[in-house]
Amino acid sequence: MRFYILLIGLLYLSDIPAQESILDSKTITFYAKDSVIITADTYFLENIPPTVLLCHQAGYSRGEYLNTAIELNALGFSCMAIDQRSGQEINGIVNQTAIDANNKLRNVGYAGAKQDVEAAIDYLYKINGEQPVILVGSSYSASLALWIGSENLKTKAIAVFSPGEYLTGIKLKQTIKSISIPVFATSSKREIKPVEKLLSQIKPNLITQFKPKLKGYHGSKALWKKNDGHENYWNAFKEFLLKQK
């Protein structure tokens, strides 16, 4: 299934210069600090260090980004999508990290998945010449991305789709007020005000918030081609990303 989808994805890259064709697109594994095995899909371009980390929403898997990753390749970004220990399945891709965490009795929910994201940041940082990464989160992982971005010097920008106060025991609004790197935020239309409130303690000059005029979607599925208004989300997201190159 994954091979088939990637094969289709390659068609989108037909007009990209040869030096930016996919060099390494495969499924890999590495460890979180508590020995949970993290499964990830790499979408690496030749001669372009991977600097974008993609994290999925609740109930999902790395499959959330099957097409999004291909679009990021077309923009000239090497990226990696991970399974976090809180999630299940989407687009035919089963969350292997969650399975391993459950088998080891180490699935500790949304906040516990922070260590999965941190391990993935460390992995990319080690292989990309110690370049800081752009951290992309969706729903609960958007909240994790903000939390991590407020304290992790290996991040250089954060893009969040529908963040919220989803993390038990964490007052996110206060926790993230120390963020000092650029933040792109978006959501469905009904979530605009809650997202504004969540980010209100961060310096305004660091924030780019895209506010959809249509109903919109929760999480990064707002970027999926089958969803109305995806072009508007993409235009705003692309503009932000290209400034981070």
Backbone hydrogen bonds, N-H to C=O, Kabsch-Sander energy under -0.5 kcal/mol:
donor,donor_aa,acceptor,acceptor_aa,energy
5,I,1,M,-2.4
6,L,2,R,-2.6
7,L,3,F,-2.2
8,I,4,Y,-2.0
9,G,5,I,-2.4
10,L,6,L,-1.8
11,L,7,L,-0.6
11,L,8,I,-1.3
12,Y,8,I,-0.5
12,Y,9,G,-1.3
13,L,10,L,-1.4
14,S,11,L,-1.2
16,I,13,L,-2.0
20,E,17,P,-2.2
21,S,18,A,-1.9
23,L,44,F,-2.3
24,D,44,F,-1.8
26,K,42,T,-0.5
28,I,40,A,-2.9
30,F,38,I,-1.7
32,A,36,V,-2.7
35,S,32,A,-1.9
38,I,30,F,-3.7
38,I,36,V,-0.6
39,T,37,I,-0.5
40,A,28,I,-2.5
41,D,81,A,-2.9
42,T,26,K,-3.1
43,Y,79,C,-2.9
44,F,24,D,-2.7
45,L,48,I,-0.5
46,E,21,S,-1.3
48,I,45,L,-1.7
51,T,78,S,-1.6
52,V,78,S,-1.3
53,L,134,I,-2.6
54,L,80,M,-3.0
55,C,53,L,-0.5
55,C,136,V,-2.0
56,H,82,I,-0.6
60,Y,57,Q,-1.7
64,E,61,S,-2.0
65,Y,62,R,-1.8
66,L,63,G,-1.3
69,A,65,Y,-2.8
70,I,66,L,-0.7
71,E,67,N,-2.0
72,L,68,T,-2.2
73,N,69,A,-2.2
74,A,70,I,-1.9
75,L,71,E,-1.0
76,G,73,N,-1.7
77,F,72,L,-2.5
78,S,49,P,-0.6
79,C,43,Y,-2.2
80,M,52,V,-2.1
81,A,41,D,-2.5
82,I,54,L,-2.1
83,D,39,T,-2.6
87,G,85,R,-0.7
88,Q,60,Y,-0.6
89,E,59,G,-1.6
90,I,93,I,-1.7
93,I,90,I,-2.0
94,V,92,G,-0.6
95,N,88,Q,-3.7
96,Q,94,V,-1.0
99,I,95,N,-1.2
100,D,96,Q,-2.3
101,A,97,T,-2.7
102,N,98,A,-2.6
103,N,99,I,-2.4
104,K,100,D,-1.8
105,L,102,N,-1.2
106,R,101,A,-3.4
107,N,101,A,-0.5
108,V,106,R,-1.1
112,G,108,V,-0.8
113,A,109,G,-1.1
113,A,110,Y,-1.0
114,K,111,A,-1.6
115,Q,112,G,-1.1
116,D,113,A,-0.8
117,V,113,A,-1.8
118,E,114,K,-2.5
119,A,115,Q,-1.9
120,A,116,D,-1.9
121,I,117,V,-2.3
122,D,118,E,-2.4
123,Y,119,A,-2.1
124,L,120,A,-2.5
125,Y,121,I,-2.7
126,K,122,D,-1.9
127,I,123,Y,-1.6
128,N,124,L,-1.7
130,E,125,Y,-1.9
133,V,154,K,-2.9
134,I,51,T,-4.2
135,L,133,V,-0.6
135,L,157,A,-2.5
136,V,53,L,-2.9
136,V,134,I,-0.6
137,G,159,A,-2.5
139,S,161,F,-3.3
141,S,138,S,-1.7
142,A,139,S,-1.0
143,S,139,S,-1.5
144,L,140,Y,-1.9
145,A,141,S,-2.3
146,L,142,A,-2.0
147,W,143,S,-2.3
148,I,144,L,-3.2
149,G,145,A,-2.8
150,S,146,L,-1.2
150,S,147,W,-0.5
151,E,148,I,-1.8
152,N,148,I,-2.6
153,L,151,E,-0.7
155,T,152,N,-1.4
156,K,133,V,-3.0
157,A,133,V,-1.1
158,I,182,P,-2.3
159,A,135,L,-2.9
160,V,184,F,-3.4
161,F,137,G,-2.2
162,S,160,V,-0.6
162,S,186,T,-3.3
166,Y,164,G,-2.1
168,T,166,Y,-0.7
170,I,167,L,-2.0
172,L,170,I,-1.3
174,Q,171,K,-0.7
175,T,171,K,-2.2
176,I,172,L,-2.4
177,K,174,Q,-1.0
178,S,175,T,-0.5
179,I,176,I,-1.9
183,V,206,L,-3.1
184,F,158,I,-3.0
185,A,208,T,-2.8
186,T,160,V,-2.0
187,S,210,F,-0.5
189,K,215,K,-2.8
191,E,188,S,-0.7
192,I,189,K,-1.3
195,V,191,E,-2.3
196,E,192,I,-2.4
197,K,193,K,-2.5
198,L,194,P,-2.3
199,L,195,V,-2.0
200,S,197,K,-1.0
202,I,199,L,-1.8
206,L,203,K,-2.1
207,I,204,P,-1.5
208,T,183,V,-2.9
209,Q,207,I,-0.5
210,F,185,A,-2.4
210,F,208,T,-0.6
211,K,209,Q,-0.6
221,K,218,H,-0.5
222,A,219,G,-1.5
223,L,220,S,-2.4
224,W,221,K,-1.3
227,N,224,W,-1.9
230,H,227,N,-1.7
232,N,229,G,-0.8
233,Y,229,G,-1.6
234,W,230,H,-2.8
235,N,231,E,-2.5
236,A,232,N,-1.8
237,F,233,Y,-2.6
238,K,234,W,-3.3
239,E,235,N,-1.9
240,F,236,A,-1.8
241,L,237,F,-2.7
242,L,238,K,-2.8
243,K,239,E,-0.9
243,K,240,F,-0.6
244,Q,240,F,-0.5
244,Q,241,L,-1.8
245,K,242,L,-0.7
